[in-house]
Amino acid sequence: MKTIAARELQKKIKPCLDDAQEDRVIITRRGKPAAVLIGVEGEDWETVILETDPTFWRMIQARRVQPTMTVEELQTRLKSTR
């Protein structure tokens, strides 16, 4: 993982963008982590937006704690609603 100071980033943005396609680049301010640069080249917009949307991830987290059912239970439930 590469680390670069915010001031240096202004001068070396292209190489940092290239590095970010392979691994995360930590951007520091006054020696402390301030941001993370993550490459998304080749991804579609919808994927990028969903992967970075906190609301989406809260929804996923909430769904994961809900009880699950087997396929057979789902089929039985669907038949009873018809």
DODRENPA-565800 format. One record per residue: z, y, x of N, C-alpha, C in turn; residue number from 0. Coordinates in steps of 0.1 Angstrom, whole numbers, plus 5000, padded with zeros to 4 digits. Last residue first. Layout:
BEGIN
FIDREN_n.Z_n.Y_n.X_ca.Z_ca.Y_ca.X_c.Z_c.Y_c.X_resi
FIDREN_Z_Y_X_Z_Y_X_Z_Y_X_NUM
...
END
This chain:
BEGIN
FIDREN_n.Z_n.Y_n.X_ca.Z_ca.Y_ca.X_c.Z_c.Y_c.X_resi
FIDREN_4966_4822_4489_4953_4822_4483_4954_4819_4468_81
FIDREN_4990_4819_4502_4987_4833_4497_4974_4833_4489_80
FIDREN_4991_4793_4511_5000_4797_4500_4997_4811_4494_79
FIDREN_4974_4794_4532_4970_4786_4521_4978_4790_4509_78
FIDREN_4989_4809_4551_4976_4814_4546_4972_4807_4533_77
FIDREN_5010_4791_4556_5013_4804_4550_5000_4810_4544_76
FIDREN_4996_4770_4568_5003_4768_4555_5006_4781_4548_75
FIDREN_4987_4783_4591_4977_4778_4581_4984_4775_4567_74
FIDREN_5011_4789_4603_5002_4800_4599_4992_4795_4589_73
FIDREN_5020_4763_4608_5028_4772_4600_5019_4783_4595_72
FIDREN_5000_4755_4626_5002_4748_4614_5010_4756_4604_71
FIDREN_5004_4771_4648_4992_4772_4640_4993_4766_4627_70
FIDREN_5038_4784_4647_5028_4774_4651_5015_4777_4643_69
FIDREN_5051_4816_4654_5049_4805_4645_5038_4796_4651_68
FIDREN_5078_4837_4667_5064_4833_4666_5063_4821_4657_67
FIDREN_5097_4867_4663_5096_4853_4663_5081_4849_4662_66
FIDREN_5094_4895_4686_5094_4889_4673_5092_4874_4673_65
FIDREN_5092_4903_4712_5105_4898_4708_5105_4893_4693_64
FIDREN_5066_4912_4713_5070_4900_4721_5083_4895_4717_63
FIDREN_5064_4935_4698_5058_4923_4693_5063_4910_4700_62
FIDREN_5076_4953_4716_5082_4950_4703_5077_4937_4697_61
FIDREN_5057_4953_4736_5071_4949_4739_5078_4945_4726_60
FIDREN_5035_4964_4722_5034_4951_4728_5048_4945_4731_59
FIDREN_5046_4990_4717_5042_4981_4706_5041_4967_4711_58
FIDREN_5049_5000_4743_5061_4998_4735_5058_4989_4723_57
FIDREN_5022_5000_4750_5030_4991_4757_5044_4989_4750_56
FIDREN_5012_5021_4733_5006_5007_4733_5016_4997_4739_55
FIDREN_5027_5042_4743_5029_5038_4729_5024_5024_4728_54
FIDREN_5017_5046_4769_5031_5041_4767_5034_5036_4753_53
FIDREN_4987_5037_4782_4993_5043_4770_5007_5038_4768_52
FIDREN_4972_5025_4801_4981_5036_4806_4988_5043_4794_51
FIDREN_4957_5006_4789_4966_5002_4800_4975_5013_4805_50
FIDREN_4942_5022_4771_4952_5013_4766_4962_5009_4777_49
FIDREN_4925_5035_4790_4934_5043_4781_4945_5034_4776_48
FIDREN_4911_5014_4802_4919_5024_4810_4929_5031_4801_47
FIDREN_4898_5003_4780_4908_4995_4788_4917_5004_4796_46
FIDREN_4881_5024_4772_4891_5018_4763_4902_5011_4771_45
FIDREN_4864_5028_4795_4874_5038_4791_4885_5032_4782_44
FIDREN_4861_4999_4817_4857_5008_4806_4868_5017_4801_43
FIDREN_4860_4998_4853_4867_4995_4840_4861_5004_4829_42
FIDREN_4848_5007_4875_4843_4995_4869_4849_4991_4856_41
FIDREN_4877_5021_4889_4862_5020_4890_4858_5007_4884_40
FIDREN_4903_5027_4890_4898_5021_4878_4883_5020_4877_39
FIDREN_4930_5029_4912_4916_5029_4910_4912_5021_4897_38
FIDREN_4958_5049_4911_4953_5036_4908_4938_5037_4905_37
FIDREN_4983_5066_4927_4969_5067_4924_4964_5052_4923_36
FIDREN_5014_5079_4916_5006_5067_4921_4992_5068_4917_35
FIDREN_5037_5104_4927_5027_5098_4918_5021_5086_4925_34
FIDREN_5059_5108_4944_5057_5118_4933_5047_5112_4923_33
FIDREN_5083_5098_4968_5072_5094_4959_5071_5104_4947_32
FIDREN_5090_5123_4993_5095_5114_4983_5083_5110_4973_31
FIDREN_5081_5141_5012_5086_5128_5017_5090_5119_5006_30
FIDREN_5072_5163_4997_5084_5164_5005_5090_5151_5009_29
FIDREN_5056_5139_4978_5059_5154_4978_5072_5155_4986_28
FIDREN_5031_5114_4980_5045_5119_4982_5045_5134_4982_27
FIDREN_5015_5088_4964_5014_5102_4968_5028_5108_4968_26
FIDREN_5004_5056_4971_5015_5064_4967_5013_5078_4972_25
FIDREN_4978_5038_4958_4981_5048_4968_4993_5056_4963_24
FIDREN_4972_5003_4953_4977_5016_4949_4980_5025_4961_23
FIDREN_4940_4989_4963_4954_4989_4962_4960_5002_4958_22
FIDREN_4912_4993_4959_4917_4980_4964_4932_4979_4962_21
FIDREN_4909_5018_4949_4901_5007_4942_4906_4994_4947_20
FIDREN_4922_5034_4967_4929_5031_4954_4921_5020_4946_19
FIDREN_4904_5038_4987_4916_5029_4990_4922_5025_4977_18
FIDREN_4887_5057_4974_4882_5044_4979_4893_5034_4981_17
FIDREN_4905_5078_4971_4899_5072_4959_4894_5058_4963_16
FIDREN_4910_5083_4998_4921_5078_4990_4916_5072_4977_15
FIDREN_4885_5093_5007_4890_5080_5012_4902_5074_5004_14
FIDREN_4884_5116_4989_4874_5106_4989_4879_5093_4995_13
FIDREN_4906_5133_4997_4906_5127_4984_4896_5115_4983_12
FIDREN_4918_5147_5019_4912_5133_5021_4911_5126_5007_11
FIDREN_4928_5172_5013_4918_5171_5023_4911_5157_5024_10
FIDREN_4946_5166_4993_4936_5176_4990_4924_5175_5000_9
FIDREN_4963_5148_5006_4954_5143_4996_4943_5153_4993_8
FIDREN_4980_5164_5021_4969_5157_5028_4959_5152_5018_7
FIDREN_4997_5173_5001_4989_5183_5009_4978_5176_5016_6
FIDREN_5010_5149_4994_5001_5156_4984_4992_5167_4991_5
FIDREN_5007_5122_5017_5014_5134_5013_5004_5142_5004_4
FIDREN_5004_5088_5011_4998_5100_5016_5005_5112_5010_3
FIDREN_5003_5053_5017_5011_5065_5013_5004_5077_5019_2
FIDREN_4991_5021_5006_4989_5033_5014_4998_5044_5008_1
FIDREN_5000_4988_5009_5000_5000_5000_5000_5012_5009_0
END
